[in-house]
Amino acid sequence: MAEPLEDAVESADKKVALIIAILALFLALAEAGAKNAEHRATEQNIESSDLYNFYQAKKVRSTIAETAAQAFEAERAAASDPKAQEAYEKQIADWKATVAKFEKDPKSPGDSLDAIQERAKAAAEGRELSNHKLEHFEYASGALQIAIVLASAAIITGMTVLAWLAVGLGAIGAALMALGYLAPTALSFLG
């Protein structure tokens, strides 16, 4: 009579062990996603910071050239010698051309101030998306770890309710992980 009971317990334990294996697989996928999202967020943060610094450096240089042109315009008005005025005009034109080149560089359109600022913005938005993904993966990882603990406890205690709680929590973790991969902004309250 004890054999059918032992077989039933052994069968239930095998099912819970299979649940643990599946939960561990999902946990590994969530952890890999989290690591990738964290790495990507760091890269995008550095890129955004570098681009904003590049923008600021070019803007400062542009402002210096613009200020110098304005100063020379004031000095040109005070100059009485036509050759001096012509030299002022040439220098003012050179500085204005430099300012225009900073604003819209015809040789390197990607290095124009507007283009740099747009690239920096895109990198910052990418960083935010990666951070949303990371939040989903971290919550998924936590849910899956707790589910594994509950499933393990179900084997030890023989309490079926713990196995069902593990399955439910594992499903939530798997859903959060899927959202991290597929729709990281779907649950905006997570991150």
C-alpha positions as a Markdown table, in Angstrom:
| # | Residue | x | y | z |
|---|---|---|---|---|
| 1 | Met | 0.0 | 0.0 | 0.0 |
| 2 | Ala | 2.9 | 2.3 | 0.6 |
| 3 | Glu | 4.2 | 2.0 | -2.9 |
| 4 | Pro | 1.4 | 3.9 | -4.7 |
| 5 | Leu | 1.8 | 6.7 | -2.2 |
| 6 | Glu | 5.6 | 6.8 | -2.7 |
| 7 | Asp | 5.1 | 6.7 | -6.4 |
| 8 | Ala | 2.7 | 9.6 | -6.2 |
| 9 | Val | 5.1 | 11.6 | -4.0 |
| 10 | Glu | 8.0 | 10.8 | -6.3 |
| 11 | Ser | 5.9 | 11.8 | -9.4 |
| 12 | Ala | 4.9 | 15.1 | -7.7 |
| 13 | Asp | 8.5 | 15.8 | -6.7 |
| 14 | Lys | 9.6 | 15.2 | -10.3 |
| 15 | Lys | 7.0 | 17.7 | -11.6 |
| 16 | Val | 8.2 | 20.3 | -9.1 |
| 17 | Ala | 11.8 | 19.6 | -10.1 |
| 18 | Leu | 10.8 | 20.2 | -13.7 |
| 19 | Ile | 9.1 | 23.5 | -12.6 |
| 20 | Ile | 12.3 | 24.5 | -10.9 |
| 21 | Ala | 14.3 | 23.7 | -14.0 |
| 22 | Ile | 12.0 | 25.8 | -16.2 |
| 23 | Leu | 12.1 | 28.7 | -13.6 |
| 24 | Ala | 15.9 | 28.4 | -13.6 |
| 25 | Leu | 15.9 | 28.7 | -17.4 |
| 26 | Phe | 13.7 | 31.8 | -17.2 |
| 27 | Leu | 15.9 | 33.2 | -14.4 |
| 28 | Ala | 19.1 | 32.7 | -16.6 |
| 29 | Leu | 17.4 | 34.5 | -19.5 |
| 30 | Ala | 16.2 | 37.4 | -17.2 |
| 31 | Glu | 19.7 | 37.7 | -15.8 |
| 32 | Ala | 21.3 | 37.8 | -19.3 |
| 33 | Gly | 18.8 | 40.4 | -20.3 |
| 34 | Ala | 19.5 | 42.5 | -17.3 |
| 35 | Lys | 23.3 | 42.3 | -17.8 |
| 36 | Asn | 22.9 | 43.3 | -21.5 |
| 37 | Ala | 20.5 | 46.2 | -20.6 |
| 38 | Glu | 22.9 | 47.4 | -17.9 |
| 39 | His | 25.9 | 47.2 | -20.2 |
| 40 | Arg | 23.9 | 49.0 | -23.0 |
| 41 | Ala | 22.7 | 51.7 | -20.6 |
| 42 | Thr | 26.2 | 52.4 | -19.5 |
| 43 | Glu | 27.5 | 52.6 | -23.1 |
| 44 | Gln | 24.6 | 55.0 | -24.1 |
| 45 | Asn | 25.2 | 57.1 | -21.0 |
| 46 | Ile | 28.9 | 57.5 | -21.9 |
| 47 | Glu | 28.0 | 58.3 | -25.5 |
| 48 | Ser | 25.4 | 60.8 | -24.5 |
| 49 | Ser | 27.7 | 62.5 | -22.1 |
| 50 | Asp | 30.5 | 62.6 | -24.7 |
| 51 | Leu | 28.2 | 64.1 | -27.3 |
| 52 | Tyr | 26.9 | 66.7 | -24.9 |
| 53 | Asn | 30.5 | 67.6 | -24.0 |
| 54 | Phe | 31.4 | 67.8 | -27.6 |
| 55 | Tyr | 28.4 | 70.1 | -28.2 |
| 56 | Gln | 29.3 | 72.3 | -25.3 |
| 57 | Ala | 33.0 | 72.6 | -26.5 |
| 58 | Lys | 31.9 | 73.5 | -30.0 |
| 59 | Lys | 29.3 | 76.0 | -28.7 |
| 60 | Val | 31.9 | 77.7 | -26.5 |
| 61 | Arg | 34.3 | 78.0 | -29.4 |
| 62 | Ser | 31.5 | 79.4 | -31.6 |
| 63 | Thr | 30.6 | 81.9 | -28.9 |
| 64 | Ile | 34.2 | 83.0 | -28.6 |
| 65 | Ala | 34.5 | 83.5 | -32.3 |
| 66 | Glu | 31.1 | 85.4 | -32.4 |
| 67 | Thr | 32.2 | 87.6 | -29.5 |
| 68 | Ala | 35.5 | 88.4 | -31.2 |
| 69 | Ala | 33.7 | 89.3 | -34.4 |
| 70 | Gln | 31.4 | 91.7 | -32.4 |
| 71 | Ala | 34.4 | 93.2 | -30.7 |
| 72 | Phe | 36.1 | 93.8 | -34.0 |
| 73 | Glu | 33.0 | 95.3 | -35.5 |
| 74 | Ala | 33.0 | 97.9 | -32.7 |
| 75 | Glu | 36.8 | 98.6 | -33.2 |
| 76 | Arg | 36.2 | 98.8 | -37.0 |
| 77 | Ala | 33.8 | 101.7 | -36.5 |
| 78 | Ala | 36.5 | 103.6 | -34.6 |
| 79 | Ala | 39.2 | 103.0 | -37.2 |
| 80 | Ser | 39.8 | 105.8 | -39.7 |
| 81 | Asp | 42.4 | 104.1 | -42.0 |
| 82 | Pro | 40.6 | 102.3 | -44.9 |
| 83 | Lys | 43.3 | 99.6 | -44.9 |
| 84 | Ala | 42.7 | 99.0 | -41.2 |
| 85 | Gln | 39.0 | 98.8 | -41.8 |
| 86 | Glu | 39.5 | 96.4 | -44.6 |
| 87 | Ala | 41.7 | 94.2 | -42.3 |
| 88 | Tyr | 38.9 | 94.3 | -39.7 |
| 89 | Glu | 36.3 | 93.4 | -42.3 |
| 90 | Lys | 38.4 | 90.4 | -43.4 |
| 91 | Gln | 38.9 | 89.2 | -39.8 |
| 92 | Ile | 35.2 | 89.7 | -39.0 |
| 93 | Ala | 34.2 | 87.7 | -42.1 |
| 94 | Asp | 36.6 | 84.9 | -41.1 |
| 95 | Trp | 35.1 | 84.7 | -37.6 |
| 96 | Lys | 31.6 | 84.8 | -38.9 |
| 97 | Ala | 32.5 | 82.0 | -41.3 |
| 98 | Thr | 33.9 | 80.0 | -38.4 |
| 99 | Val | 30.7 | 80.5 | -36.4 |
| 100 | Ala | 28.6 | 79.4 | -39.4 |
| 101 | Lys | 30.8 | 76.3 | -39.8 |
| 102 | Phe | 30.2 | 75.4 | -36.2 |
| 103 | Glu | 26.5 | 75.8 | -36.7 |
| 104 | Lys | 26.3 | 73.9 | -40.0 |
| 105 | Asp | 29.5 | 72.2 | -41.1 |
| 106 | Pro | 29.2 | 71.4 | -44.8 |
| 107 | Lys | 32.2 | 69.0 | -44.8 |
| 108 | Ser | 31.0 | 67.1 | -41.7 |
| 109 | Pro | 27.2 | 67.6 | -41.3 |
| 110 | Gly | 27.2 | 65.1 | -38.4 |
| 111 | Asp | 29.5 | 67.5 | -36.5 |
| 112 | Ser | 27.1 | 70.5 | -36.8 |
| 113 | Leu | 25.8 | 71.7 | -33.5 |
| 114 | Asp | 22.2 | 70.7 | -34.2 |
| 115 | Ala | 23.3 | 67.2 | -35.4 |
| 116 | Ile | 25.5 | 66.7 | -32.3 |
| 117 | Gln | 22.6 | 67.7 | -30.0 |
| 118 | Glu | 20.2 | 65.3 | -31.8 |
| 119 | Arg | 22.7 | 62.4 | -31.5 |
| 120 | Ala | 23.2 | 63.2 | -27.8 |
| 121 | Lys | 19.4 | 63.2 | -27.3 |
| 122 | Ala | 19.0 | 59.9 | -29.1 |
| 123 | Ala | 21.7 | 58.3 | -27.0 |
| 124 | Ala | 20.0 | 59.7 | -23.8 |
| 125 | Glu | 16.7 | 58.2 | -25.0 |
| 126 | Gly | 18.3 | 54.9 | -25.7 |
| 127 | Arg | 19.8 | 54.9 | -22.2 |
| 128 | Glu | 16.4 | 55.5 | -20.7 |
| 129 | Leu | 15.0 | 52.6 | -22.8 |
| 130 | Ser | 17.8 | 50.3 | -21.6 |
| 131 | Asn | 17.1 | 51.4 | -18.0 |
| 132 | His | 13.4 | 50.5 | -18.5 |
| 133 | Lys | 14.5 | 47.1 | -19.8 |
| 134 | Leu | 16.8 | 46.7 | -16.8 |
| 135 | Glu | 14.0 | 47.4 | -14.3 |
| 136 | His | 11.8 | 44.7 | -16.0 |
| 137 | Phe | 14.6 | 42.2 | -15.9 |
| 138 | Glu | 15.4 | 42.9 | -12.3 |
| 139 | Tyr | 11.8 | 42.5 | -11.1 |
| 140 | Ala | 11.5 | 39.3 | -13.3 |
| 141 | Ser | 14.7 | 38.0 | -11.7 |
| 142 | Gly | 13.4 | 38.6 | -8.2 |
| 143 | Ala | 10.1 | 37.0 | -8.9 |
| 144 | Leu | 11.8 | 34.0 | -10.5 |
| 145 | Gln | 14.2 | 33.6 | -7.6 |
| 146 | Ile | 11.4 | 33.6 | -5.1 |
| 147 | Ala | 9.4 | 31.1 | -7.3 |
| 148 | Ile | 12.4 | 28.8 | -7.2 |
| 149 | Val | 12.6 | 29.0 | -3.4 |
| 150 | Leu | 8.9 | 28.3 | -3.1 |
| 151 | Ala | 9.1 | 25.3 | -5.5 |
| 152 | Ser | 12.1 | 24.0 | -3.5 |
| 153 | Ala | 10.1 | 24.4 | -0.3 |
| 154 | Ala | 7.2 | 22.5 | -1.9 |
| 155 | Ile | 9.5 | 19.5 | -2.4 |
| 156 | Ile | 10.7 | 19.6 | 1.2 |
| 157 | Thr | 7.4 | 20.2 | 2.8 |
| 158 | Gly | 5.1 | 18.4 | 0.4 |
| 159 | Met | 2.8 | 21.4 | 0.3 |
| 160 | Thr | 1.2 | 21.6 | -3.1 |
| 161 | Val | 0.1 | 25.1 | -2.5 |
| 162 | Leu | 3.7 | 26.3 | -2.5 |
| 163 | Ala | 4.2 | 24.6 | -5.9 |
| 164 | Trp | 1.2 | 26.5 | -7.3 |
| 165 | Leu | 2.5 | 29.8 | -5.8 |
| 166 | Ala | 5.8 | 29.1 | -7.5 |
| 167 | Val | 4.1 | 28.5 | -10.8 |
| 168 | Gly | 2.1 | 31.7 | -10.5 |
| 169 | Leu | 5.1 | 33.8 | -9.4 |
| 170 | Gly | 7.1 | 32.2 | -12.2 |
| 171 | Ala | 4.5 | 33.2 | -14.7 |
| 172 | Ile | 4.6 | 36.8 | -13.5 |
| 173 | Gly | 8.4 | 36.7 | -13.7 |
| 174 | Ala | 8.3 | 35.3 | -17.2 |
| 175 | Ala | 5.8 | 37.9 | -18.3 |
| 176 | Leu | 8.0 | 40.7 | -16.8 |
| 177 | Met | 11.0 | 39.2 | -18.6 |
| 178 | Ala | 9.1 | 39.1 | -21.9 |
| 179 | Leu | 8.1 | 42.7 | -21.4 |
| 180 | Gly | 11.7 | 43.6 | -20.8 |
| 181 | Tyr | 12.6 | 42.1 | -24.2 |
| 182 | Leu | 9.6 | 43.1 | -26.2 |
| 183 | Ala | 7.9 | 46.1 | -24.6 |
| 184 | Pro | 10.0 | 47.8 | -21.9 |
| 185 | Thr | 7.9 | 50.9 | -21.7 |
| 186 | Ala | 4.6 | 49.0 | -21.3 |
| 187 | Leu | 4.6 | 49.2 | -17.5 |
| 188 | Ser | 6.0 | 52.7 | -17.0 |
| 189 | Phe | 5.4 | 52.5 | -13.2 |
| 190 | Leu | 8.2 | 49.9 | -13.0 |
| 191 | Gly | 11.0 | 52.2 | -14.0 |
